[in-house]
Amino acid sequence: MSLHPVGNILELFYSTNDGRVNTAELALDDKGVVEDKYYNKNTERSVLITSQDSYKLAVENGIDAPYSALGENILIDYNPYHLKPGAQLVIGNLVLEISQNCTLCNSLAKVDAKLPKVLKNDRGIFAKVISGGTIHKGDNIYLLNV
């Protein structure tokens, strides 16, 4: 087992009934993001990871989407969309396992009508929490090679 450095956390978010919250740290456990309104709803989809590449793609297509507009919990400077389900990312003492690609939803059209088509395969990936912990902006991200 070895860790391969792949990137860093740029931003962290959680959802409340009143909207999205940008935060310096997130606590996660086996039920998801502790403060998130979707906590303990679907553990296979409990954490949404998005690459800054998705936002760059939006800008290249004339769409101005602020960070968190894609619904992510973790925005990173690494593009993990090629990772297969079962791949694991390690951030501090936290271990996340990729569970599935993120499907598009109608909420993206609220940002811009073109956004769902532009980000068809590039919105993000879902992960489940294997080992909980607290993560922070700037934390290093490692790919676990088994």
C-alpha positions as CSV (number, residue, x, y, z in Angstrom):
1,M,0.0,0.0,0.0
2,S,1.4,3.4,-0.9
3,L,0.2,7.0,-1.1
4,H,0.7,9.0,-4.3
5,P,0.3,12.8,-3.9
6,V,-2.2,14.2,-6.5
7,G,-3.4,17.6,-5.4
8,N,-4.8,19.9,-2.7
9,I,-8.2,21.1,-1.4
10,L,-9.1,24.6,-2.7
11,E,-12.5,25.1,-1.1
12,L,-15.0,23.3,1.2
13,F,-18.7,23.6,1.3
14,Y,-21.8,22.1,2.9
15,S,-25.5,22.7,2.2
16,T,-28.1,24.0,4.6
17,N,-31.8,24.7,4.1
18,D,-30.8,28.3,3.7
19,G,-28.1,27.7,1.0
20,R,-24.5,26.8,0.6
21,V,-21.8,27.5,3.2
22,N,-18.1,28.0,2.4
23,T,-16.0,26.8,5.4
24,A,-12.4,26.4,6.3
25,E,-12.9,22.8,7.6
26,L,-15.4,19.9,7.2
27,A,-16.0,17.1,9.6
28,L,-17.0,13.8,7.9
29,D,-18.0,10.4,9.2
30,D,-19.5,7.2,7.8
31,K,-22.8,9.1,7.2
32,G,-21.3,11.9,5.2
33,V,-20.6,15.6,5.8
34,V,-21.6,16.2,9.4
35,E,-23.3,19.7,9.0
36,D,-24.7,19.0,5.5
37,K,-28.5,18.9,5.0
38,Y,-28.0,15.6,3.1
39,Y,-26.1,14.0,6.0
40,N,-27.1,10.3,6.5
41,K,-29.4,10.4,3.3
42,N,-27.4,8.2,0.9
43,T,-23.9,7.1,2.1
44,E,-22.9,6.1,-1.5
45,R,-23.4,9.7,-2.5
46,S,-22.5,11.5,0.7
47,V,-19.5,13.6,-0.6
48,L,-19.4,15.4,-3.9
49,I,-15.8,16.1,-5.1
50,T,-15.4,18.5,-8.0
51,S,-12.2,19.6,-9.9
52,Q,-11.5,23.2,-10.6
53,D,-11.2,21.9,-14.2
54,S,-15.1,21.8,-14.3
55,Y,-15.2,25.6,-13.5
56,K,-12.5,26.2,-16.2
57,L,-14.6,24.3,-18.7
58,A,-17.6,26.4,-17.8
59,V,-15.6,29.6,-18.3
60,E,-14.2,28.4,-21.7
61,N,-17.9,28.0,-22.7
62,G,-18.8,31.5,-21.6
63,I,-20.5,30.5,-18.4
64,D,-19.7,32.3,-15.2
65,A,-20.3,29.9,-12.4
66,P,-19.1,30.8,-8.9
67,Y,-17.4,28.1,-6.8
68,S,-20.0,25.8,-5.1
69,A,-22.5,26.3,-8.0
70,L,-22.0,22.7,-8.9
71,G,-23.0,21.5,-5.5
72,E,-19.6,20.2,-4.4
73,N,-18.5,19.6,-0.9
74,I,-14.8,19.5,-1.8
75,L,-13.3,21.5,-4.6
76,I,-9.8,20.3,-5.6
77,D,-7.0,21.2,-8.0
78,Y,-6.8,17.6,-9.3
79,N,-9.1,16.1,-11.9
80,P,-10.3,12.7,-10.4
81,Y,-13.0,12.0,-12.9
82,H,-11.0,9.1,-14.5
83,L,-10.9,7.2,-11.2
84,K,-13.0,4.1,-11.0
85,P,-15.4,3.2,-8.2
86,G,-13.4,1.7,-5.4
87,A,-10.4,4.0,-5.8
88,Q,-9.5,5.7,-2.5
89,L,-8.4,9.2,-1.7
90,V,-6.6,10.0,1.5
91,I,-6.8,13.5,3.1
92,G,-5.1,13.6,6.5
93,N,-6.7,10.8,8.5
94,L,-9.8,10.8,6.2
95,V,-10.3,8.1,3.6
96,L,-12.8,8.6,0.8
97,E,-13.8,5.8,-1.6
98,I,-15.1,6.8,-5.1
99,S,-18.6,5.4,-5.5
100,Q,-19.9,6.8,-8.8
101,N,-19.8,9.6,-11.3
102,C,-22.0,12.5,-10.5
103,T,-25.2,12.6,-12.6
104,L,-26.4,15.9,-13.9
105,C,-29.4,17.6,-12.4
106,N,-31.7,20.4,-13.3
107,S,-30.3,22.7,-10.7
108,L,-27.3,23.3,-13.0
109,A,-29.6,24.9,-15.5
110,K,-30.4,27.6,-12.9
111,V,-26.8,28.7,-13.2
112,D,-26.8,28.7,-17.0
113,A,-29.0,26.8,-19.5
114,K,-25.9,25.5,-21.3
115,L,-24.2,24.2,-18.1
116,P,-25.7,20.7,-18.0
117,K,-24.6,20.0,-21.6
118,V,-21.1,21.5,-21.1
119,L,-20.5,19.5,-17.9
120,K,-22.1,16.3,-19.1
121,N,-19.2,14.1,-17.9
122,D,-17.3,16.7,-15.9
123,R,-19.4,17.8,-13.0
124,G,-17.8,15.7,-10.3
125,I,-17.6,12.3,-8.6
126,F,-19.4,11.0,-5.5
127,A,-17.5,9.3,-2.7
128,K,-18.4,7.6,0.5
129,V,-16.5,8.0,3.8
130,I,-14.4,4.9,4.7
131,S,-12.6,6.5,7.6
132,G,-13.9,9.8,9.1
133,G,-12.0,12.9,10.1
134,T,-11.8,16.6,9.7
135,I,-10.3,18.1,6.5
136,H,-9.2,21.7,5.9
137,K,-8.6,24.1,2.9
138,G,-5.1,23.5,1.6
139,D,-4.9,19.9,2.8
140,N,-2.9,17.6,0.5
141,I,-4.8,14.8,-1.3
142,Y,-3.3,11.4,-1.9
143,L,-4.4,8.5,-4.1
144,L,-4.1,5.2,-2.3
145,N,-2.4,2.6,-4.4
146,V,-3.1,-0.9,-3.1
